[in-house]
Amino acid sequence: MARITDRTILIVGASSGIGAEVARQLAPGKNRLVITARRAPELARVAEQVRAAGSHCLPLTADALDPRAAADVVAAAASEFGAVDIALLNAGDGPDMAMDEVSVADVSHIMALNYGVVVNHLVPLTEQMLRQQNGGLIAHTNSLAGLMGLPRQGPYSAAKAAARTLLDAARVELEPRGIRFTTIHPGFVATERISEDGLPKPFEISEERAARHVTRALEREPAHAYFPWPTAALVRTLRTLPTPLSSLILRKLAYR
């Protein structure tokens, strides 16, 4: 069972994938979970599983792309349970996108899905946590792709890099006032969404294993968490190589 107990936890993007699995893993801790996503039936099923495992659960159907809806979710969580102790911003998407085929609208949409949704929740969460006596933790499911521009993932890499940089700045400014930040960088995770996207997925891990890493990060609150270690080591190595060599390796990995 997770060591997080008796806490109010908001999970954005909780109807499936890593978000839903994190909710299930935190449920035995007698927590108060606020889960939100666009798909009401799927969200309701996760809520039932959370309650059956021993935690309170408030499911809120909302579009994370809508700033007003995001602010309303934060307000509803605080109104229902009095505070938001932990927020996991888990919404996002990263389809296969070749740079010679994307449109301006494609890139803007990926930026909204992976950066805009962070901003939409970060601002109201910051306002809420500054009012709380003990502040709170804001965690973001980023990606190892946010550490460098990956071929066929350029717009996604850019959006994740922007979110990482924003939270790095927020950490410096707001940690002295009680708000902590954790950026979580998974490698390839075997979610239903990416099962047939055609991208190579070295060292892919299951949703359940990824969620265990995320839950551990929520417990320990590092500034950055990277997993699985083989993919993280590969990315770190590529970042240290001369650009012509790293580009050659990435090209071979992406188009093999």
Secondary structure as GFF3:
##gff-version 3
##sequence-region A 1 256
A	DSSP	beta_strand	8	12	.	.	.	ID=ss1
A	DSSP	alpha_helix	17	26	.	.	.	ID=ss2
A	DSSP	three_ten_helix	27	29	.	.	.	ID=ss3
A	DSSP	beta_strand	32	37	.	.	.	ID=ss4
A	DSSP	alpha_helix	40	52	.	.	.	ID=ss5
A	DSSP	beta_strand	56	61	.	.	.	ID=ss6
A	DSSP	alpha_helix	67	81	.	.	.	ID=ss7
A	DSSP	beta_strand	86	89	.	.	.	ID=ss8
A	DSSP	alpha_helix	104	111	.	.	.	ID=ss9
A	DSSP	pi_helix	112	116	.	.	.	ID=ss10
A	DSSP	alpha_helix	117	131	.	.	.	ID=ss11
A	DSSP	beta_strand	136	141	.	.	.	ID=ss12
A	DSSP	three_ten_helix	144	147	.	.	.	ID=ss13
A	DSSP	alpha_helix	154	174	.	.	.	ID=ss14
A	DSSP	three_ten_helix	175	177	.	.	.	ID=ss15
A	DSSP	beta_strand	179	186	.	.	.	ID=ss16
A	DSSP	three_ten_helix	192	194	.	.	.	ID=ss17
A	DSSP	alpha_helix	207	220	.	.	.	ID=ss18
A	DSSP	beta_strand	224	227	.	.	.	ID=ss19
A	DSSP	alpha_helix	229	240	.	.	.	ID=ss20
A	DSSP	alpha_helix	243	254	.	.	.	ID=ss21
###
